[in-house]
Amino acid sequence: MSRKKSFNEKLNNSQDLPKVKFVGYDQNMAKRFGAGNMLIAAPLEYDEVMKKIPERKLITSNEIRAFLAKKHNADFTCQLTAGIFINLAAKASQERENLGSSDLTPYWRTLKKDGELNEKYPGGIEQQRILLEMEGHEIIKKGKRFFVKDYEKALFQLKS
């Protein structure tokens, strides 16, 4: 029986990534995501960007995706793998913290599009909310979802 890989092992396993694939105009993916050169970034690239976000600042997954696409001269970044790898970075950081490491990724500062909190992060919405409120952000509820109020004012501008 093989041992299950840790989140940090998964985070550091880039395999053949990053890679840029052309998505043609007649494929199902093109209808859903667009056509052109699509980047599938390595998991560690998401973690590296997330680590750059200073206290009291925020970023959304859309800004990270746009930054990485530009870095790799791609038209856009795969939404599916971006979501998976952002959550992987969060879980790997929590795993390191649980082992006593100080090498943490402030994943709670990375929001979903439109400033929404991410229910898949360690501790779910509640933990992300507490960490964001500790940094001075106000959390509001819209229906069943939670958002950072006026998140746009706190967005961090990534520099290439």
Contact map, one row per residue, 1 for C-alpha under 8 A:
1110000000000000000000000000000000000000000000000000000000000000000000000000000000000000000000000000000000000000000000000000000000000000000000000000000000000000
1111000000000000000000000000000000000000000000000000000000000000000000000000000000000000000000000000000000000000000000000000000000000000000000000000000000000000
1111100000000000000000000000000000000000000000000000000000000000000000000000000000000000000000000000000000000000000000000000000000000000000000000000000000000000
0111110000000000000000000000000000000000000000000000000000000000000000000000000000000000000000000000000000000000000000000000000000000000000000000000000000000000
0011111011000000000000000000000000000000000000000000000000000000000000000000000000000000000000000000000000000000000000000000000000000000000000000000000000000000
0001111111000000000000000000000000000000000000000000000000000000000000000000000000000000000100000000000000000000000000000000000000000000000000000000000000000000
0000111111100000000000000000000000000000000000000000000000000000000000000000000000000001101100100000000000000000000000000000000000000000000000000000000000000000
0000011111110000000000000000000000000000000000000000000000000000000000000000000000000000000110110000000000000000000000000000000000000000000000000000000000000000
0000111111111000000000000000000000000000000000000000000000000000000000000000000000000000000000000000000000000000000000000000000000000000000000000000000000000000
0000111111111000000000000000000000000000000000000000000000000000000000000000000000000001000000000000000000000000000000000000000000000000000000000000000000000000
0000001111111100000000000000000000000000001100000000000000000000000000000000000000001001100100000000000000000000000000000000000000000000000000000000000000000000
0000000111111100000000000000000000000000001100000000000000000000000000000000000000000000000000000000000000000000000000000000000000000000000000000000000000000000
0000000011111110000000000000000000000000001000000000000000000000000000000000000000000000000000000000000000000000000000000000000000000000000000000000000000000000
0000000000111111110000000000000000000000011100000000000000000000000000000000000000000000000000000000000000000000000000000000000000000000000000000000000000000000
0000000000001111100000000000000000000000000000000000000000000000000000000000000000000000000000000000000000000000000000000000000000000000000000000000000000000000
0000000000000111111000000000000000000000000000000000000000000000000000000000000000000000000000000000000000000000000000000000000000000000000000000000000000000000
0000000000000111111000000000000000000001110000000000000000000000000000000000000000000000000000000000000000000000000000000000000000000000000000000000000000000000
0000000000000101111100000000000000000011110000000000000000000000000000000000000000000000000000000000000000000000000000000000000000000000000000000000000000000000
0000000000000001111110000000000000000011100000000000000000000000000000000000000000000000000000000000000000000000000000000000000000000000000000000000000000000000
0000000000000000011111000000000000001111000000000000000000000000000000010100000000000000000000000000000000000000000000000000000000000000000000000000000000000000
0000000000000000001111100000000000001111000000000000000000000000000000000000000000000000000000000000000000000000000000000000000000000000000000000000000000000000
0000000000000000000111110000000000111100000000000000000000000000000000000000000000000000000000000000000000000000000000000000000000000000000000000000000000000000
0000000000000000000011111010110001111100000000000000000000000000000000000000000000000000000000000000000000000000000000000000000000000000000000000000000000000000
0000000000000000000001111110010000110000000000000000000000000000000000000000000000000000000000000000000000000000000000000000000000000000000000000000000000000000
0000000000000000000000111110011001110000000000000000000000000000000000000000000000000000000000000000000000000000000000000000000000000000000000000000000000000000
0000000000000000000000011111011000000000000000000000000000000000000000000000000000000000000000000000000000000000000000000000000000000000000000000000000000000000
0000000000000000000000111111111000000000000000000000000000000000000000000000000000000000000000000000000000000000000000000000000000000000000000000000000000000000
0000000000000000000000000111111100000000000000000000000000000000000000000000000000000000000000000000000000000000000000000000000000000000000000000000000000000000
0000000000000000000000100011111111100000000000000000000000000000000000000000000000000000000000000000000000000000000000000000000000000000000000000000000000000000
0000000000000000000000111111111111100000000000000000000000000000000000000000000000000000000000000000000000000000000000000000000000000000000000000000000000000000
0000000000000000000000001111111111100000000000000000000000000000000000000000000000000000000000000000000000000000000000000000000000000000000000000000000000000000
0000000000000000000000000001111111000000000000000000000000000000000000000000000000000000000000000000000000000000000000000000000000000000000000000000000000000000
0000000000000000000000000000111111100000000000000000000000000000000000000000011000000000000000000000000000000000000000000000000000000000000000000000000000000000
0000000000000000000000101000111111110000000000000000000000000000000000000000000000000000000000000000000000000000000000000000000000000000000000000000000000000000
0000000000000000000001111000111011111100000000000000000000000000000000000000000000000000000000000000000000000000000000000000000000000000000000000000000000000000
0000000000000000000001111000000001111100000000000000000000000000000000000111000000000000000000000000000000000000000000000000000000000000000000000000000000000000
0000000000000000000111100000000000111110000000000000000000000000000000000111000000000000000000000000000000000000000000000000000000000000000000000000000000000000
0000000000000000000111100000000000111111000000000000000000000000000010000111110000000000000000000000000000000000000000000000000000000000000000000000000000000000
0000000000000000011110000000000000001111100000000000000000000000000110010111110000000000000000000000000000000000000000000000000000000000000000000000000000000000
0000000000000000111110000000000000000111110000000000000000000000000000000000110011000000000000000000000000000000000000000000000000000000000000000000000000000000
0000000000000000111000000000000000000011111011000000000000000000000100000000100011000000000000000000000000000000000000000000000000000000000000000000000000000000
0000000000000100110000000000000000000001111111000000000000000000000000000000000000001000000000000000000000000000000000000000000000000000000000000000000000000000
0000000000111100000000000000000000000000111111100000000000000000000000000000000000001101100000000000000000000000000000000000000000000000000000000000000000000000
0000000000110100000000000000000000000000011111110000000000000000000000000000000000000000100000000000000000000000000000000000000000000000000000000000000000000000
0000000000000000000000000000000000000000111111111000000000000000000000000000000000000000000000000000000000000000000000000000000000000000000000000000000000000000
0000000000000000000000000000000000000000111111111100000000000001000000000000000001001100100000000000000000000000000000000000000000000000000000000000000000000000
0000000000000000000000000000000000000000001111111110000000000000000000000000000000000100100000000000000010000000000000000000000000000000000000000000000000000000
0000000000000000000000000000000000000000000111111111000000000000000000000000000000000000000000000000000000000000000000000000000000000000000000000000000000000000
0000000000000000000000000000000000000000000011111111100000000001000000000000000000000000000000000000000000000000000000000000000000000000000000000000000000000000
0000000000000000000000000000000000000000000001111111100000000000000000000000000000000000000000000000000011101100000000000000000000000000000000000000000000000000
0000000000000000000000000000000000000000000000111111110000000000000000000000000000000000000000000000000111100000000000000000000000000000000000000000000000000000
0000000000000000000000000000000000000000000000011111110000000000000000000000000000000000000000000000000000000000000000000000000000000000000000000000000000000000
0000000000000000000000000000000000000000000000001111111011100000000000000000000000000000000000000000000001001000000000000000000000000000000000000000000000010000
0000000000000000000000000000000000000000000000000011111111000000000000000000000000000000000000000000000000000000000000000000000000000000000000000000000000010000
0000000000000000000000000000000000000000000000000000111110000000000000000000000000000000000000000000000000000000000000000000000000000010000000000000000000000000
0000000000000000000000000000000000000000000000000000011111000000000000000000000000000000000000000000000000000000000000000000000000010011100000000000000001000000
0000000000000000000000000000000000000000000000000000111111100000000000000000000000000000000000000000000000001000000000000000000000000000000000000000000001110000
0000000000000000000000000000000000000000000000000000110111110000000000000000000000000000000000000000000000001110000000000000000000000000000000000000001001110000
0000000000000000000000000000000000000000000000000000100011111011000000000000000000000000000000000000000000001110000000000000000000000000000000000000000000110000
0000000000000000000000000000000000000000000000000000000001111111000000000000000000000000000000000000000000000111111000000000000000000000000000000000000000000000
0000000000000000000000000000000000000000000000000000000000111111100000000000000001100100000000000000000000000111100000000000000000000000000000000000000000000000
0000000000000000000000000000000000000000000000000000000000011111110000000000000000000000000000000000000000000001100000000000000000000000000000000000000000000000
0000000000000000000000000000000000000000000000000000000000111111111000000000000000000000000000000000000000000000000000000000000000000000000000000000000000000000
0000000000000000000000000000000000000000000001001000000000111111111100000000000000000000000000000000000000000000000000000000000000000000000000000000000000000000
0000000000000000000000000000000000000000000000000000000000001111111110000001111001000000000000000000000000000000000000000000000000000000000000000000000000000000
0000000000000000000000000000000000000000000000000000000000000111111111000001100000000000000000000000000000000000000000000000000000000000000000000000000000000000
0000000000000000000000000000000000000000000000000000000000000011111111100000000000000000000000000000000000000000000000000000000000000000000000000000000000000101
0000000000000000000000000000000000000010100000000000000000000001111111110000100000000000000000000000000000000000000000000000000000000000000000000000000000000000
0000000000000000000000000000000000000110000000000000000000000000111111111111100000000000000000000000000000000000000000000000000000000000000000000000000000000000
0000000000000000000000000000000000000000000000000000000000000000011111111110000000000000000000000000000000000000000000000000000000000000000000000000000000000000
0000000000000000000000000000000000000000000000000000000000000000001111111100000000000000000000000000000000000000000000000000000000000000000000000000000000000001
0000000000000000000100000000000000000010000000000000000000000000000111111100000000000000000000000000000000000000000000000000000000000000000000000000000000000000
0000000000000000000000000000000000000000000000000000000000000000000011111110000000000000000000000000000000000000000000000000000000000000000000000000000000000000
0000000000000000000100000000000000011110000000000000000000000000000011111111100000000000000000000000000000000000000000000000000000000000000000000000000000000000
0000000000000000000000000000000000011110000000000000000000000000000011001111100000000000000000000000000000000000000000000000000000000000000000000000000000000000
0000000000000000000000000000000000011110000000000000000000000000110010000111110000000000000000000000000000000000000000000000000000000000000000000000000000000000
0000000000000000000000000000000000000111100000000000000000000000110110000111111001000000000000000000000000000000000000000000000000000000000000000000000000000000
0000000000000000000000000000000010000111000000000000000000000000100000000001111111000000000000000000000000000000000000000000000000000000000000000000000000000000
0000000000000000000000000000000010000000000000000000000000000000100000000000111111100000000000000000000000000000000000000000000000000000000000000000000000000000
0000000000000000000000000000000000000000000000000000000000000000000000000000011111110000000000000000000000000000000000000000000000000000000000000000000000000000
0000000000000000000000000000000000000001100000000000000000000000000000000000011111111000000000000000000000000000000000000000000000000000000000000000000000000000
0000000000000000000000000000000000000001100001000000000000001000100000000000111111111100000000000000000000000000000000000000000000000000000000000000000000000000
0000000000000000000000000000000000000000000000000000000000001000000000000000001111111110000000000000000000000000000000000000000000000000000000000000000000000000
0000000000000000000000000000000000000000000000000000000000000000000000000000000111111111000000000000000000000000000000000000000000000000000000000000000000000000
0000000000100000000000000000000000000000011001000000000000000000000000000000000011111111100000000000000000000000000000000000000000000000000000000000000000000000
0000000000000000000000000000000000000000001001100000000000001000000000000000000001111111110000000000000000000000000000000000000000000000000000000000000000000000
0000000000000000000000000000000000000000000000000000000000000000000000000000000000111111111000000000000000000000000000011000000000000000000000000000000000000000
0000001001100000000000000000000000000000001000000000000000000000000000000000000000011111111100000000000000000000000000000000000000000000000000000000000000000000
0000001000100000000000000000000000000000001101100000000000000000000000000000000000001111111110000000000010100000000000000000000000000000000000000000000000000000
0000000000000000000000000000000000000000000000000000000000000000000000000000000000000111111111000000000011110000000000001100000000000000000000000000000000000000
0000001000000000000000000000000000000000000000000000000000000000000000000000000000000011111111100000000000000000000000001100000000000000000000000000000000000000
0000011100100000000000000000000000000000000000000000000000000000000000000000000000000001111111110000000000000000000000000000000000000000000000000000000000000000
0000000100000000000000000000000000000000000000000000000000000000000000000000000000000000111111111000001110100000000000000000000000000000000000000000000000000000
0000000000000000000000000000000000000000000000000000000000000000000000000000000000000000011111111100000100000000000000000100000000000000000000000000000000000000
0000001100000000000000000000000000000000000000000000000000000000000000000000000000000000001111111110000000000000000000000000000000000000000000000000000000000000
0000000100000000000000000000000000000000000000000000000000000000000000000000000000000000000111111111111100000000000000000000000000000000000000000000000000000000
0000000000000000000000000000000000000000000000000000000000000000000000000000000000000000000011111111111100000000000000000000000000000000000000000000000000000000
0000000000000000000000000000000000000000000000000000000000000000000000000000000000000000000001111111100000000000000000000000000000000000000000000000000000000000
0000000000000000000000000000000000000000000000000000000000000000000000000000000000000000000000111111100000000000000000000000000000000000000000000000000000000000
0000000000000000000000000000000000000000000000000000000000000000000000000000000000000000000000011111110000000000000000000000000000000000000000000000000000000000
0000000000000000000000000000000000000000000000000000000000000000000000000000000000000000000000011111111100000000000000000000000000000000000000000000000000000000
0000000000000000000000000000000000000000000000000000000000000000000000000000000000000000000000011001111100000000000000000000000000000000000000000000000000000000
0000000000000000000000000000000000000000000000000000000000000000000000000000000000000000000010011000111110000000000000000000000000000000000000000000000000000000
0000000000000000000000000000000000000000000000000010000000000000000000000000000000000000000011011000111111000000000000000000000000000000000000000000000000000000
0000000000000000000000000000000000000000000000100110000000000000000000000000000000000000110010000000001111100000000000000000000000000000000000000000000000000000
0000000000000000000000000000000000000000000000000110100000000000000000000000000000000000010000000000000111111100000000000000000000000000000000000000000000000000
0000000000000000000000000000000000000000000000000110000000000000000000000000000000000000110010000000000011111100000000000000000000000000000000000000000000000000
0000000000000000000000000000000000000000000000000000000000000000000000000000000000000000010000000000000001111110000000001000000100110000000000000000000000000000
0000000000000000000000000000000000000000000000000100100011100000000000000000000000000000000000000000000001111110000000000000000000010000000000000000000000000000
0000000000000000000000000000000000000000000000000100000001111000000000000000000000000000000000000000000001111111000000000000000000000000000000000000000000000000
0000000000000000000000000000000000000000000000000000000001111000000000000000000000000000000000000000000000011111111111000000000000000000000000000000000000000000
0000000000000000000000000000000000000000000000000000000000011100000000000000000000000000000000000000000000000111111111000000000000000000000000000000000000000000
0000000000000000000000000000000000000000000000000000000000011100000000000000000000000000000000000000000000000011111100000000000000000000000000000000000000000000
0000000000000000000000000000000000000000000000000000000000010000000000000000000000000000000000000000000000000011111100000000000000000000000000000010000000000000
0000000000000000000000000000000000000000000000000000000000010000000000000000000000000000000000000000000000000011111110000000000000000000000000000011101100000000
0000000000000000000000000000000000000000000000000000000000000000000000000000000000000000000000000000000000000011111111000000000000000000000000001111000000000000
0000000000000000000000000000000000000000000000000000000000000000000000000000000000000000000000000000000000000011001111100000100110000000000000001111000000000000
0000000000000000000000000000000000000000000000000000000000000000000000000000000000000000000000000000000000000011000111111001100100000000000000000000000000000000
0000000000000000000000000000000000000000000000000000000000000000000000000000000000000000000000000000000000000000000011111001100000000000000000000000000000000000
0000000000000000000000000000000000000000000000000000000000000000000000000000000000000010000000000000000000000000000001111101100000000000000000000000000000000000
0000000000000000000000000000000000000000000000000000000000000000000000000000000000000010011000000000000000010000000001111111100100000000000000000000000000000000
0000000000000000000000000000000000000000000000000000000000000000000000000000000000000000011001000000000000000000000000011111001000000000000000000000000000000000
0000000000000000000000000000000000000000000000000000000000000000000000000000000000000000000000000000000000000000000000001111111100000000000000000000000000000000
0000000000000000000000000000000000000000000000000000000000000000000000000000000000000000000000000000000000000000000001111111111100000000000000000000000000000000
0000000000000000000000000000000000000000000000000000000000000000000000000000000000000000000000000000000000000000000011111011111110000000000000000100000000000000
0000000000000000000000000000000000000000000000000000000000000000000000000000000000000000000000000000000000000000000000000011111111000000000000000000000000000000
0000000000000000000000000000000000000000000000000000000000000000000000000000000000000000000000000000000000000000000000000111111111100000000000000000000000000000
0000000000000000000000000000000000000000000000000000000000000000000000000000000000000000000000000000000000010000000011001011111111110000000000000000000000000000
0000000000000000000000000000000000000000000000000000000000000000000000000000000000000000000000000000000000000000000010000000111111111000001000000000000000000000
0000000000000000000000000000000000000000000000000000000000000000000000000000000000000000000000000000000000000000000000000000011111111100000000000000000000000000
0000000000000000000000000000000000000000000000000000000000000000000000000000000000000000000000000000000000010000000000000000001111111110000000000000000000000000
0000000000000000000000000000000000000000000000000000000100000000000000000000000000000000000000000000000000011000000000000000000111111111110000000000000000000000
0000000000000000000000000000000000000000000000000000000000000000000000000000000000000000000000000000000000000000000000000000000011111111111000000000000000000000
0000000000000000000000000000000000000000000000000000000000000000000000000000000000000000000000000000000000000000000000000000000001111111100000000000000000000000
0000000000000000000000000000000000000000000000000000001100000000000000000000000000000000000000000000000000000000000000000000000000111111100000000000000000000000
0000000000000000000000000000000000000000000000000000000100000000000000000000000000000000000000000000000000000000000000000000000000011111110000000000000000000000
0000000000000000000000000000000000000000000000000000000100000000000000000000000000000000000000000000000000000000000000000000000000011111111000000001100000000000
0000000000000000000000000000000000000000000000000000000000000000000000000000000000000000000000000000000000000000000000000000000000011001111100000001100000000000
0000000000000000000000000000000000000000000000000000000000000000000000000000000000000000000000000000000000000000000000000000000010001000111110000111100000000000
0000000000000000000000000000000000000000000000000000000000000000000000000000000000000000000000000000000000000000000000000000000000000000011111000111100000000000
0000000000000000000000000000000000000000000000000000000000000000000000000000000000000000000000000000000000000000000000000000000000000000001111111110000000000000
0000000000000000000000000000000000000000000000000000000000000000000000000000000000000000000000000000000000000000000000000000000000000000000111111110000000000000
0000000000000000000000000000000000000000000000000000000000000000000000000000000000000000000000000000000000000000000000000000000000000000000011111000000000000000
0000000000000000000000000000000000000000000000000000000000000000000000000000000000000000000000000000000000000000000000000000000000000000000011111100000000000000
0000000000000000000000000000000000000000000000000000000000000000000000000000000000000000000000000000000000000000000110000000000000000000000011111110000000000000
0000000000000000000000000000000000000000000000000000000000000000000000000000000000000000000000000000000000000000000110000000100000000000001111011111000000000000
0000000000000000000000000000000000000000000000000000000000000000000000000000000000000000000000000000000000000000011110000000000000000000001111001111100000000000
0000000000000000000000000000000000000000000000000000000000000000000000000000000000000000000000000000000000000000001110000000000000000000111100000111111000000000
0000000000000000000000000000000000000000000000000000000000000000000000000000000000000000000000000000000000000000001000000000000000000000111100000011111000000000
0000000000000000000000000000000000000000000000000000000000000000000000000000000000000000000000000000000000000000000000000000000000000000000000000001111111000000
0000000000000000000000000000000000000000000000000000000001000000000000000000000000000000000000000000000000000000001000000000000000000000000000000001111111100000
0000000000000000000000000000000000000000000000000000000000000000000000000000000000000000000000000000000000000000001000000000000000000000000000000000011111100000
0000000000000000000000000000000000000000000000000000000000000000000000000000000000000000000000000000000000000000000000000000000000000000000000000000011111100000
0000000000000000000000000000000000000000000000000000000111000000000000000000000000000000000000000000000000000000000000000000000000000000000000000000011111110000
0000000000000000000000000000000000000000000000000000000011100000000000000000000000000000000000000000000000000000000000000000000000000000000000000000001111111000
0000000000000000000000000000000000000000000000000000110011100000000000000000000000000000000000000000000000000000000000000000000000000000000000000000000001111100
0000000000000000000000000000000000000000000000000000000000000000000000000000000000000000000000000000000000000000000000000000000000000000000000000000000000111110
0000000000000000000000000000000000000000000000000000000000000000001000000000000000000000000000000000000000000000000000000000000000000000000000000000000000011111
0000000000000000000000000000000000000000000000000000000000000000000000000000000000000000000000000000000000000000000000000000000000000000000000000000000000001111
0000000000000000000000000000000000000000000000000000000000000000001000100000000000000000000000000000000000000000000000000000000000000000000000000000000000000111
